[in-house]
Amino acid sequence: MNQVGMAPFGAAIRRWRALRRMSQLDLALDAGVSQRHVSFLESGRASPSRPMVVQLAQALDVPLRERNALLRAAGYASIYAEHRLDSDELSQVRHVLELIIAAHGPIPAYVIDRSWTVVLSNRSARLLTDWFLVPGSPLVAGGLNVARLMLHPDGLRPSIVNWDDVAHVLIDRLDREISARPEDQLLTDLAAELRTYPGVGDLPLRPRLPSPGDLLIPIQLRGRGVEVRLFTTIATIGTAQDITLEELRIETLLPADAGSEAWLRQLATG
């Protein structure tokens, strides 16, 4: 490997280490190498092997997409594949995901990608969205995006009773995802777009303080004579070695009270 390609790798490692707030010693201990070796790699005085690139990326908790970028910066080919969810390679995984969300029955569940776009949803999720969504909403075209759906005036926003609280939670979650994936331009662009929506940029810097009885902040939806309260749970696919799979999230909207549960069951059977 020539020395020319080492500067981008060293700079990238330093950048990730700073983002993770790790010293060279911290990284060395987590990666099982000497601090001197980390220093030499960052300065370009030493060249990493491909296993060393992966080892450092794991210690820095670098997402698979960005691990490929580190490998390329070090002069190696990418090793992590990225297949479409509807590809033959991921057909079995897609089938399993469809089974998972279908098994939730009357509970709305859906799968989103890294940009918060819905790629799979069960019947209950579609019924819930249709019930509360603004009629004729342009957000339906091109696939639903959960962030836009919750914050845009033409989405679910008019039906969300506690919209300020929900908006704070959503923006905070998106900002944390950007902190974990700082080189993901899709997420950065999405956050910038959301902040142009009416009211989003004007949100107070800090959300309201929770009361002693608050355990979770529910989504309170009201529309067409119905009010429901829902909690969101998020699951990921463990030990994924495909970029697409690592970036998928399975979201479930659980009823926060007996009345909401009864209505969801009625909606699913009606």
Secondary structure, DSSP 8 states (H G I E B T S, - for coil): --GGGHHHHHHHHHHHHHHTT--HHHHHHHHTS-HHHHHHHHHTSS---HHHHHHHHHHTT--HHHHHHHHHHTT----SB---TTSSTTHHHHHHHHHHHHHTTTS-EEEE-TTSBEEEE-HHHHHHHHHHS-TT-GGGTT--BHHHHHHSTTTTGGGBTTHHHHHHHHHHHHHHHHHHSTT-HHHHHHHHHHTTSTTTTTS-SS-----TT-SS--EEEEETTEEEEEEEEEE--TT--BHHHHH-EEEEEEESSHHHHHHHHHHHH-
